[in-house]
Amino acid sequence: MKHIYIILFSLVLVSCGKSEKNTESEVNLVSNDNIITVTQSQFESEKMELGTLTDQSFDEIVKANGFIDVPPQNKASISTFIGGFIKRTPLLIGDKVKKGQLVVTLENTEFIEIQQQYLEVAEQLNYLKSEFERQQTLYNEKITSQKNYLKAESTYKSSLAHYNGLRKKLKMMNLNPTSVEQGKISSTINIYAPISGFVTKVNVSNGSYVSPSEGIIEIVNTDHIHLELSVFEKDILKIKKDQTINFKIPEASDDVFKAEVHLVGTSIDEKNRTIKVHGHIQDDENTNFVTGMFVDANIITKSKNSLALPKNSITEIDGNYYTLVLNNQKENKYTFDKTKVEVGKQSEDYIEILNTIDLKDKKVLTIGGFMLMGE
């Protein structure tokens, strides 16, 4: 029996020893709700850091959203005013094209008919012109009647108008009227790129029929991309030209890009009560923005400097904000007071402190405070 008591007593001693060690390994020792003590080894192992109030810049912003766009003259939707069948379309989405480059070839018997009409009218015009000039001479010499002269004039001028109209039509079809007059008639027409840029849409394939005004190919020139933002009516009076814009492409990157306000719209969207704001992107040549990308933007309307603490040093508890202020540092221990702070504006990394007099010339736990106050 004596041996059993000795073993039990030994187990109790071992248990007490482990309990003491566990107590020493705890991260913090709390004497009351507002005082926290940390040992030097704990401070170092948890990589805690001290800091003070610093002067930081805080911005007043207006939130906006919109998309990446290009000016109207940098976007072209290619169509034809006369329908036809696609004979050749050598381009794919993403292809780079130069102004004047062939983008599609159409074929239609109607093209032949228009050229035939032009050729017939051109031949008739030579005769009608000669007849008009002859009747004019005879009329001036009082050999023919005014009626014959006016009839010849009317017929010639009517034919001339028809000739000029068909000639203009051929040019719009990219056909050379002189070649047609020489008997060179084609069943196909070529359509060329009106601007340089990149192909963003191809709506046809070889053999398909396209109707007049139906979109065939879209080309976008991204040499001048910009932001097209929507700002709510209540904020528009704060927006001025040259203000800085910070924006993100939320679906593609966490990077923040810079732009500036270039134009502010003068009309309100009746449905959404918003006004358009046009922004010029800085350093747009070194980015790969695509037209139509959605953007989240902050327009900086005003900036001011204030004393602040890092966000990591502030903890919100039940709607109030606290930080740990160093009260004492001795005997390899740090003693902190949990101090309530009044906060103002926030930036990405800092929070403005309004009751700065309470923290003047004092050190604050800038890293590790959340863990201690959260326990």
Secondary structure as a PSIPRED ss2 file (coil, helix, strand):
# PSIPRED VFORMAT (PSIPRED V4.0)

   1 M C   1.000  0.000  0.000
   2 K H   0.000  1.000  0.000
   3 H H   0.000  1.000  0.000
   4 I H   0.000  1.000  0.000
   5 Y H   0.000  1.000  0.000
   6 I H   0.000  1.000  0.000
   7 I H   0.000  1.000  0.000
   8 L H   0.000  1.000  0.000
   9 F H   0.000  1.000  0.000
  10 S H   0.000  1.000  0.000
  11 L H   0.000  1.000  0.000
  12 V H   0.000  1.000  0.000
  13 L H   0.000  1.000  0.000
  14 V H   0.000  1.000  0.000
  15 S H   0.000  1.000  0.000
  16 C H   0.000  1.000  0.000
  17 G H   0.000  1.000  0.000
  18 K H   0.000  1.000  0.000
  19 S H   0.000  1.000  0.000
  20 E H   0.000  1.000  0.000
  21 K H   0.000  1.000  0.000
  22 N H   0.000  1.000  0.000
  23 T H   0.000  1.000  0.000
  24 E H   0.000  1.000  0.000
  25 S H   0.000  1.000  0.000
  26 E C   1.000  0.000  0.000
  27 V C   1.000  0.000  0.000
  28 N C   1.000  0.000  0.000
  29 L E   0.000  0.000  1.000
  30 V E   0.000  0.000  1.000
  31 S E   0.000  0.000  1.000
  32 N E   0.000  0.000  1.000
  33 D C   1.000  0.000  0.000
  34 N C   1.000  0.000  0.000
  35 I E   0.000  0.000  1.000
  36 I E   0.000  0.000  1.000
  37 T E   0.000  0.000  1.000
  38 V E   0.000  0.000  1.000
  39 T E   0.000  0.000  1.000
  40 Q H   0.000  1.000  0.000
  41 S H   0.000  1.000  0.000
  42 Q H   0.000  1.000  0.000
  43 F H   0.000  1.000  0.000
  44 E H   0.000  1.000  0.000
  45 S H   0.000  1.000  0.000
  46 E C   1.000  0.000  0.000
  47 K C   1.000  0.000  0.000
  48 M C   1.000  0.000  0.000
  49 E E   0.000  0.000  1.000
  50 L E   0.000  0.000  1.000
  51 G E   0.000  0.000  1.000
  52 T C   1.000  0.000  0.000
  53 L C   1.000  0.000  0.000
  54 T E   0.000  0.000  1.000
  55 D E   0.000  0.000  1.000
  56 Q E   0.000  0.000  1.000
  57 S E   0.000  0.000  1.000
  58 F E   0.000  0.000  1.000
  59 D E   0.000  0.000  1.000
  60 E E   0.000  0.000  1.000
  61 I E   0.000  0.000  1.000
  62 V E   0.000  0.000  1.000
  63 K E   0.000  0.000  1.000
  64 A E   0.000  0.000  1.000
  65 N E   0.000  0.000  1.000
  66 G E   0.000  0.000  1.000
  67 F E   0.000  0.000  1.000
  68 I E   0.000  0.000  1.000
  69 D E   0.000  0.000  1.000
  70 V C   1.000  0.000  0.000
  71 P C   1.000  0.000  0.000
  72 P H   0.000  1.000  0.000
  73 Q H   0.000  1.000  0.000
  74 N H   0.000  1.000  0.000
  75 K E   0.000  0.000  1.000
  76 A E   0.000  0.000  1.000
  77 S E   0.000  0.000  1.000
  78 I E   0.000  0.000  1.000
  79 S C   1.000  0.000  0.000
  80 T C   1.000  0.000  0.000
  81 F C   1.000  0.000  0.000
  82 I C   1.000  0.000  0.000
  83 G C   1.000  0.000  0.000
  84 G E   0.000  0.000  1.000
  85 F E   0.000  0.000  1.000
  86 I E   0.000  0.000  1.000
  87 K E   0.000  0.000  1.000
  88 R E   0.000  0.000  1.000
  89 T C   1.000  0.000  0.000
  90 P C   1.000  0.000  0.000
  91 L C   1.000  0.000  0.000
  92 L C   1.000  0.000  0.000
  93 I C   1.000  0.000  0.000
  94 G C   1.000  0.000  0.000
  95 D C   1.000  0.000  0.000
  96 K E   0.000  0.000  1.000
  97 V E   0.000  0.000  1.000
  98 K C   1.000  0.000  0.000
  99 K C   1.000  0.000  0.000
 100 G C   1.000  0.000  0.000
 101 Q C   1.000  0.000  0.000
 102 L E   0.000  0.000  1.000
 103 V E   0.000  0.000  1.000
 104 V E   0.000  0.000  1.000
 105 T E   0.000  0.000  1.000
 106 L E   0.000  0.000  1.000
 107 E E   0.000  0.000  1.000
 108 N C   1.000  0.000  0.000
 109 T H   0.000  1.000  0.000
 110 E H   0.000  1.000  0.000
 111 F H   0.000  1.000  0.000
 112 I H   0.000  1.000  0.000
 113 E H   0.000  1.000  0.000
 114 I H   0.000  1.000  0.000
 115 Q H   0.000  1.000  0.000
 116 Q H   0.000  1.000  0.000
 117 Q H   0.000  1.000  0.000
 118 Y H   0.000  1.000  0.000
 119 L H   0.000  1.000  0.000
 120 E H   0.000  1.000  0.000
 121 V H   0.000  1.000  0.000
 122 A H   0.000  1.000  0.000
 123 E H   0.000  1.000  0.000
 124 Q H   0.000  1.000  0.000
 125 L H   0.000  1.000  0.000
 126 N H   0.000  1.000  0.000
 127 Y H   0.000  1.000  0.000
 128 L H   0.000  1.000  0.000
 129 K H   0.000  1.000  0.000
 130 S H   0.000  1.000  0.000
 131 E H   0.000  1.000  0.000
 132 F H   0.000  1.000  0.000
 133 E H   0.000  1.000  0.000
 134 R H   0.000  1.000  0.000
 135 Q H   0.000  1.000  0.000
 136 Q H   0.000  1.000  0.000
 137 T H   0.000  1.000  0.000
 138 L H   0.000  1.000  0.000
 139 Y H   0.000  1.000  0.000
 140 N H   0.000  1.000  0.000
 141 E C   1.000  0.000  0.000
 142 K C   1.000  0.000  0.000
 143 I C   1.000  0.000  0.000
 144 T C   1.000  0.000  0.000
 145 S C   1.000  0.000  0.000
 146 Q H   0.000  1.000  0.000
 147 K H   0.000  1.000  0.000
 148 N H   0.000  1.000  0.000
 149 Y H   0.000  1.000  0.000
 150 L H   0.000  1.000  0.000
 151 K H   0.000  1.000  0.000
 152 A H   0.000  1.000  0.000
 153 E H   0.000  1.000  0.000
 154 S H   0.000  1.000  0.000
 155 T H   0.000  1.000  0.000
 156 Y H   0.000  1.000  0.000
 157 K H   0.000  1.000  0.000
 158 S H   0.000  1.000  0.000
 159 S H   0.000  1.000  0.000
 160 L H   0.000  1.000  0.000
 161 A H   0.000  1.000  0.000
 162 H H   0.000  1.000  0.000
 163 Y H   0.000  1.000  0.000
 164 N H   0.000  1.000  0.000
 165 G H   0.000  1.000  0.000
 166 L H   0.000  1.000  0.000
 167 R H   0.000  1.000  0.000
 168 K H   0.000  1.000  0.000
 169 K H   0.000  1.000  0.000
 170 L H   0.000  1.000  0.000
 171 K H   0.000  1.000  0.000
 172 M H   0.000  1.000  0.000
 173 M C   1.000  0.000  0.000
 174 N C   1.000  0.000  0.000
 175 L C   1.000  0.000  0.000
 176 N C   1.000  0.000  0.000
 177 P H   0.000  1.000  0.000
 178 T H   0.000  1.000  0.000
 179 S H   0.000  1.000  0.000
 180 V H   0.000  1.000  0.000
 181 E H   0.000  1.000  0.000
 182 Q C   1.000  0.000  0.000
 183 G C   1.000  0.000  0.000
 184 K C   1.000  0.000  0.000
 185 I C   1.000  0.000  0.000
 186 S C   1.000  0.000  0.000
 187 S C   1.000  0.000  0.000
 188 T E   0.000  0.000  1.000
 189 I E   0.000  0.000  1.000
 190 N E   0.000  0.000  1.000
 191 I E   0.000  0.000  1.000
 192 Y E   0.000  0.000  1.000
 193 A C   1.000  0.000  0.000
 194 P C   1.000  0.000  0.000
 195 I C   1.000  0.000  0.000
 196 S C   1.000  0.000  0.000
 197 G E   0.000  0.000  1.000
 198 F E   0.000  0.000  1.000
 199 V E   0.000  0.000  1.000
 200 T E   0.000  0.000  1.000
 201 K E   0.000  0.000  1.000
 202 V E   0.000  0.000  1.000
 203 N C   1.000  0.000  0.000
 204 V C   1.000  0.000  0.000
 205 S C   1.000  0.000  0.000
 206 N C   1.000  0.000  0.000
 207 G C   1.000  0.000  0.000
 208 S C   1.000  0.000  0.000
 209 Y E   0.000  0.000  1.000
 210 V E   0.000  0.000  1.000
 211 S C   1.000  0.000  0.000
 212 P C   1.000  0.000  0.000
 213 S C   1.000  0.000  0.000
 214 E C   1.000  0.000  0.000
 215 G C   1.000  0.000  0.000
 216 I C   1.000  0.000  0.000
 217 I E   0.000  0.000  1.000
 218 E E   0.000  0.000  1.000
 219 I E   0.000  0.000  1.000
 220 V E   0.000  0.000  1.000
 221 N C   1.000  0.000  0.000
 222 T H   0.000  1.000  0.000
 223 D H   0.000  1.000  0.000
 224 H H   0.000  1.000  0.000
 225 I C   1.000  0.000  0.000
 226 H E   0.000  0.000  1.000
 227 L E   0.000  0.000  1.000
 228 E E   0.000  0.000  1.000
 229 L E   0.000  0.000  1.000
 230 S E   0.000  0.000  1.000
 231 V E   0.000  0.000  1.000
 232 F E   0.000  0.000  1.000
 233 E H   0.000  1.000  0.000
 234 K H   0.000  1.000  0.000
 235 D H   0.000  1.000  0.000
 236 I H   0.000  1.000  0.000
 237 L H   0.000  1.000  0.000
 238 K H   0.000  1.000  0.000
 239 I C   1.000  0.000  0.000
 240 K C   1.000  0.000  0.000
 241 K C   1.000  0.000  0.000
 242 D C   1.000  0.000  0.000
 243 Q C   1.000  0.000  0.000
 244 T E   0.000  0.000  1.000
 245 I E   0.000  0.000  1.000
 246 N E   0.000  0.000  1.000
 247 F E   0.000  0.000  1.000
 248 K E   0.000  0.000  1.000
 249 I C   1.000  0.000  0.000
 250 P C   1.000  0.000  0.000
 251 E C   1.000  0.000  0.000
 252 A C   1.000  0.000  0.000
 253 S C   1.000  0.000  0.000
 254 D C   1.000  0.000  0.000
 255 D C   1.000  0.000  0.000
 256 V C   1.000  0.000  0.000
 257 F E   0.000  0.000  1.000
 258 K E   0.000  0.000  1.000
 259 A E   0.000  0.000  1.000
 260 E E   0.000  0.000  1.000
 261 V E   0.000  0.000  1.000
 262 H E   0.000  0.000  1.000
 263 L E   0.000  0.000  1.000
 264 V E   0.000  0.000  1.000
 265 G C   1.000  0.000  0.000
 266 T C   1.000  0.000  0.000
 267 S C   1.000  0.000  0.000
 268 I C   1.000  0.000  0.000
 269 D E   0.000  0.000  1.000
 270 E C   1.000  0.000  0.000
 271 K C   1.000  0.000  0.000
 272 N C   1.000  0.000  0.000
 273 R C   1.000  0.000  0.000
 274 T E   0.000  0.000  1.000
 275 I E   0.000  0.000  1.000
 276 K E   0.000  0.000  1.000
 277 V E   0.000  0.000  1.000
 278 H E   0.000  0.000  1.000
 279 G E   0.000  0.000  1.000
 280 H E   0.000  0.000  1.000
 281 I E   0.000  0.000  1.000
 282 Q C   1.000  0.000  0.000
 283 D C   1.000  0.000  0.000
 284 D H   0.000  1.000  0.000
 285 E H   0.000  1.000  0.000
 286 N H   0.000  1.000  0.000
 287 T C   1.000  0.000  0.000
 288 N C   1.000  0.000  0.000
 289 F C   1.000  0.000  0.000
 290 V C   1.000  0.000  0.000
 291 T C   1.000  0.000  0.000
 292 G C   1.000  0.000  0.000
 293 M C   1.000  0.000  0.000
 294 F E   0.000  0.000  1.000
 295 V E   0.000  0.000  1.000
 296 D E   0.000  0.000  1.000
 297 A E   0.000  0.000  1.000
 298 N E   0.000  0.000  1.000
 299 I E   0.000  0.000  1.000
 300 I E   0.000  0.000  1.000
 301 T E   0.000  0.000  1.000
 302 K E   0.000  0.000  1.000
 303 S E   0.000  0.000  1.000
 304 K E   0.000  0.000  1.000
 305 N E   0.000  0.000  1.000
 306 S E   0.000  0.000  1.000
 307 L E   0.000  0.000  1.000
 308 A E   0.000  0.000  1.000
 309 L E   0.000  0.000  1.000
 310 P E   0.000  0.000  1.000
 311 K H   0.000  1.000  0.000
 312 N H   0.000  1.000  0.000
 313 S H   0.000  1.000  0.000
 314 I C   1.000  0.000  0.000
 315 T E   0.000  0.000  1.000
 316 E E   0.000  0.000  1.000
 317 I E   0.000  0.000  1.000
 318 D C   1.000  0.000  0.000
 319 G C   1.000  0.000  0.000
 320 N E   0.000  0.000  1.000
 321 Y E   0.000  0.000  1.000
 322 Y E   0.000  0.000  1.000
 323 T E   0.000  0.000  1.000
 324 L E   0.000  0.000  1.000
 325 V E   0.000  0.000  1.000
 326 L E   0.000  0.000  1.000
 327 N E   0.000  0.000  1.000
 328 N E   0.000  0.000  1.000
 329 Q E   0.000  0.000  1.000
 330 K E   0.000  0.000  1.000
 331 E C   1.000  0.000  0.000
 332 N C   1.000  0.000  0.000
 333 K E   0.000  0.000  1.000
 334 Y E   0.000  0.000  1.000
 335 T E   0.000  0.000  1.000
 336 F E   0.000  0.000  1.000
 337 D E   0.000  0.000  1.000
 338 K E   0.000  0.000  1.000
 339 T E   0.000  0.000  1.000
 340 K E   0.000  0.000  1.000
 341 V E   0.000  0.000  1.000
 342 E C   1.000  0.000  0.000
 343 V E   0.000  0.000  1.000
 344 G E   0.000  0.000  1.000
 345 K E   0.000  0.000  1.000
 346 Q E   0.000  0.000  1.000
 347 S C   1.000  0.000  0.000
 348 E C   1.000  0.000  0.000
 349 D C   1.000  0.000  0.000
 350 Y E   0.000  0.000  1.000
 351 I E   0.000  0.000  1.000
 352 E E   0.000  0.000  1.000
 353 I E   0.000  0.000  1.000
 354 L C   1.000  0.000  0.000
 355 N C   1.000  0.000  0.000
 356 T H   0.000  1.000  0.000
 357 I H   0.000  1.000  0.000
 358 D H   0.000  1.000  0.000
 359 L H   0.000  1.000  0.000
 360 K C   1.000  0.000  0.000
 361 D C   1.000  0.000  0.000
 362 K C   1.000  0.000  0.000
 363 K C   1.000  0.000  0.000
 364 V E   0.000  0.000  1.000
 365 L E   0.000  0.000  1.000
 366 T E   0.000  0.000  1.000
 367 I E   0.000  0.000  1.000
 368 G C   1.000  0.000  0.000
 369 G H   0.000  1.000  0.000
 370 F H   0.000  1.000  0.000
 371 M H   0.000  1.000  0.000
 372 L H   0.000  1.000  0.000
 373 M H   0.000  1.000  0.000
 374 G H   0.000  1.000  0.000
 375 E C   1.000  0.000  0.000
